[in-house]
Amino acid sequence: MKTTDIRTLVHFSSQEAARRDLFETEHLWSEVICLQESQRIGPLGDERSDAMFVVLAGEVAVQVGKGRARMRQWESVTVPAGSDLTMANASEEPSVVLVVAAPPPDRSA
């Protein structure tokens, strides 16, 4: 068993969104994404992995396919395999987002 305090992965960069791996196994992968100011990520997606994004702090604007939403702390969205997600910080405060994908996405591309 491995435990991790997610707060140790919260780190912000003035250059770009900060991304830190949380867990990775043969069947599951997760990371923490930290956004501040007008930082954004995406489009992100994988043809064979479903993913879930959970806002741990702050507020973000997301687009999955043609759908758009503004999400606050404790809100989540699923991204089906084959769909793309774009996400941007949507407030003056920084945002922290947990991502969980299964199976682990192909990050070799």
C-alpha atoms as a printed R data frame, in Angstrom:
    type eleno elety resid chain resno       x      y       z
1   ATOM     1    CA   MET     A     1   0.000  0.000   0.000
2   ATOM     2    CA   LYS     A     2   1.221  3.477  -0.856
3   ATOM     3    CA   THR     A     3  -0.244  6.671   0.568
4   ATOM     4    CA   THR     A     4   0.441 10.232  -0.518
5   ATOM     5    CA   ASP     A     5  -0.609 13.584   0.877
6   ATOM     6    CA   ILE     A     6  -1.822 15.353  -2.268
7   ATOM     7    CA   ARG     A     7  -0.902 18.718  -0.770
8   ATOM     8    CA   THR     A     8   2.789 17.842  -1.294
9   ATOM     9    CA   LEU     A     9   2.142 17.859  -5.064
10  ATOM    10    CA   VAL     A    10   0.600 21.336  -5.141
11  ATOM    11    CA   HIS     A    11   3.151 23.542  -6.853
12  ATOM    12    CA   PHE     A    12   2.676 26.522  -9.134
13  ATOM    13    CA   SER     A    13   4.899 27.760 -11.940
14  ATOM    14    CA   SER     A    14   4.780 31.242 -13.395
15  ATOM    15    CA   GLN     A    15   5.781 29.756 -16.776
16  ATOM    16    CA   GLU     A    16   3.067 27.129 -17.335
17  ATOM    17    CA   ALA     A    17   0.576 24.802 -15.692
18  ATOM    18    CA   ALA     A    18   2.357 22.588 -13.166
19  ATOM    19    CA   ARG     A    19   1.655 18.857 -13.506
20  ATOM    20    CA   ARG     A    20   2.798 16.195 -11.047
21  ATOM    21    CA   ASP     A    21   2.110 12.461 -11.177
22  ATOM    22    CA   LEU     A    22   0.243 11.089  -8.170
23  ATOM    23    CA   PHE     A    23  -0.045  7.330  -8.779
24  ATOM    24    CA   GLU     A    24   0.562  5.052 -11.729
25  ATOM    25    CA   THR     A    25  -0.147  1.349 -11.946
26  ATOM    26    CA   GLU     A    26  -0.728 -1.042 -14.811
27  ATOM    27    CA   HIS     A    27  -4.460 -0.204 -14.668
28  ATOM    28    CA   LEU     A    28  -4.708  3.375 -13.337
29  ATOM    29    CA   TRP     A    29  -2.908  6.717 -13.603
30  ATOM    30    CA   SER     A    30  -3.434  9.998 -11.753
31  ATOM    31    CA   GLU     A    31  -1.886 13.439 -11.572
32  ATOM    32    CA   VAL     A    32  -2.384 16.836  -9.965
33  ATOM    33    CA   ILE     A    33  -2.592 19.911 -12.201
34  ATOM    34    CA   CYS     A    34  -2.005 23.390 -10.740
35  ATOM    35    CA   LEU     A    35  -3.134 26.453 -12.711
36  ATOM    36    CA   GLN     A    36  -2.806 30.119 -11.861
37  ATOM    37    CA   GLU     A    37  -3.643 33.391 -13.562
38  ATOM    38    CA   SER     A    38  -4.669 32.643 -17.185
39  ATOM    39    CA   GLN     A    39  -2.867 29.305 -17.499
40  ATOM    40    CA   ARG     A    40  -4.493 26.512 -19.491
41  ATOM    41    CA   ILE     A    41  -3.877 22.971 -20.650
42  ATOM    42    CA   GLY     A    42  -5.093 21.022 -23.638
43  ATOM    43    CA   PRO     A    43  -6.394 19.743 -25.708
44  ATOM    44    CA   LEU     A    44  -5.737 16.510 -23.783
45  ATOM    45    CA   GLY     A    45  -7.167 13.124 -24.624
46  ATOM    46    CA   ASP     A    46  -6.466  9.481 -25.268
47  ATOM    47    CA   GLU     A    47  -8.184  7.065 -27.613
48  ATOM    48    CA   ARG     A    48  -8.414  4.247 -25.057
49  ATOM    49    CA   SER     A    49  -8.553  5.914 -21.622
50  ATOM    50    CA   ASP     A    50 -11.517  7.352 -19.775
51  ATOM    51    CA   ALA     A    51 -10.612 10.147 -17.374
52  ATOM    52    CA   MET     A    52 -12.140 12.026 -14.475
53  ATOM    53    CA   PHE     A    53 -11.146 15.571 -13.494
54  ATOM    54    CA   VAL     A    54 -11.994 16.831  -9.973
55  ATOM    55    CA   VAL     A    55 -11.504 20.450  -8.907
56  ATOM    56    CA   LEU     A    56  -9.808 20.367  -5.494
57  ATOM    57    CA   ALA     A    57  -9.407 24.158  -5.222
58  ATOM    58    CA   GLY     A    58 -10.326 27.208  -7.260
59  ATOM    59    CA   GLU     A    59 -12.432 27.470 -10.379
60  ATOM    60    CA   VAL     A    60 -11.784 26.267 -13.930
61  ATOM    61    CA   ALA     A    61 -13.433 26.515 -17.327
62  ATOM    62    CA   VAL     A    62 -13.514 23.215 -19.202
63  ATOM    63    CA   GLN     A    63 -14.432 22.123 -22.669
64  ATOM    64    CA   VAL     A    64 -14.999 18.449 -23.467
65  ATOM    65    CA   GLY     A    65 -15.782 17.965 -27.124
66  ATOM    66    CA   LYS     A    66 -18.341 20.682 -27.850
67  ATOM    67    CA   GLY     A    67 -19.593 20.915 -24.258
68  ATOM    68    CA   ARG     A    68 -18.452 23.723 -21.975
69  ATOM    69    CA   ALA     A    69 -18.756 24.227 -18.216
70  ATOM    70    CA   ARG     A    70 -17.406 26.324 -15.410
71  ATOM    71    CA   MET     A    71 -16.454 24.160 -12.432
72  ATOM    72    CA   ARG     A    72 -15.735 25.019  -8.808
73  ATOM    73    CA   GLN     A    73 -14.212 23.163  -5.888
74  ATOM    74    CA   TRP     A    74 -15.519 19.576  -5.497
75  ATOM    75    CA   GLU     A    75 -17.114 19.494  -8.966
76  ATOM    76    CA   SER     A    76 -16.024 16.856 -11.464
77  ATOM    77    CA   VAL     A    77 -16.293 15.956 -15.130
78  ATOM    78    CA   THR     A    78 -15.680 12.752 -17.056
79  ATOM    79    CA   VAL     A    79 -13.842 12.666 -20.358
80  ATOM    80    CA   PRO     A    80 -14.681  9.549 -22.376
81  ATOM    81    CA   ALA     A    81 -11.976  7.776 -24.351
82  ATOM    82    CA   GLY     A    82 -11.506  9.492 -27.701
83  ATOM    83    CA   SER     A    83 -12.669 12.904 -26.439
84  ATOM    84    CA   ASP     A    84 -10.483 15.947 -25.863
85  ATOM    85    CA   LEU     A    85 -10.474 18.254 -22.848
86  ATOM    86    CA   THR     A    86  -9.235 21.833 -22.645
87  ATOM    87    CA   MET     A    87  -9.097 23.491 -19.220
88  ATOM    88    CA   ALA     A    88  -8.208 27.006 -18.029
89  ATOM    89    CA   ASN     A    89  -8.037 28.708 -14.656
90  ATOM    90    CA   ALA     A    90 -11.217 30.786 -14.383
91  ATOM    91    CA   SER     A    91 -10.641 33.028 -11.367
92  ATOM    92    CA   GLU     A    92  -8.083 35.278  -9.742
93  ATOM    93    CA   GLU     A    93  -7.293 32.474  -7.289
94  ATOM    94    CA   PRO     A    94  -5.127 29.502  -8.310
95  ATOM    95    CA   SER     A    95  -6.781 26.171  -9.111
96  ATOM    96    CA   VAL     A    96  -5.813 22.584  -8.294
97  ATOM    97    CA   VAL     A    97  -7.288 19.675 -10.256
98  ATOM    98    CA   LEU     A    98  -6.970 15.918  -9.698
99  ATOM    99    CA   VAL     A    99  -6.984 13.736 -12.829
100 ATOM   100    CA   VAL     A   100  -7.584  9.990 -12.778
101 ATOM   101    CA   ALA     A   101  -7.466  7.890 -15.969
102 ATOM   102    CA   ALA     A   102  -7.947  4.195 -16.660
103 ATOM   103    CA   PRO     A   103  -6.233  2.525 -18.289
104 ATOM   104    CA   PRO     A   104  -3.161  4.784 -18.094
105 ATOM   105    CA   PRO     A   105  -3.034  7.070 -21.147
106 ATOM   106    CA   ASP     A   106  -0.385  6.668 -23.805
107 ATOM   107    CA   ARG     A   107   2.081  9.427 -22.873
108 ATOM   108    CA   SER     A   108   4.723  8.404 -25.400
109 ATOM   109    CA   ALA     A   109   3.216 10.571 -28.142
